[in-house]
Amino acid sequence: MHWYLLQTKPNAHSAACDHLRRQGFDAFLPLVANTRKKNDKFVDAKTPLFPGYLFMGTLIDPVPWKSVNGTRGISAAVTLDGVYRPV
């Protein structure tokens, strides 16, 4: 399986994961627990480890990049010199 890095739209990481999974891709979004003080109370919240990014895994070759880049919540796939490369 190859894993690729995708950039997400602001605050759309969970929706992007859901839509990628519906298309048959694996999505990995590492989360960390943060404790914040809100209205004089401590609140635990899970936030992305890498804000604005998630990982997509696939066995499909070639990867349908037009479909991936058009997925709701995805801004673009990260490329190196214009070439999609696995992480």
Secondary structure, DSSP 8 states (H G I E B T S, - for coil): -EEEEEEE-TT-HHHHHHHHHHTT-EEE--EEEEEEEETTEEEEEEEESSTTEEEEEE--SS--HHHHHTSTTEEEE--BTTB----
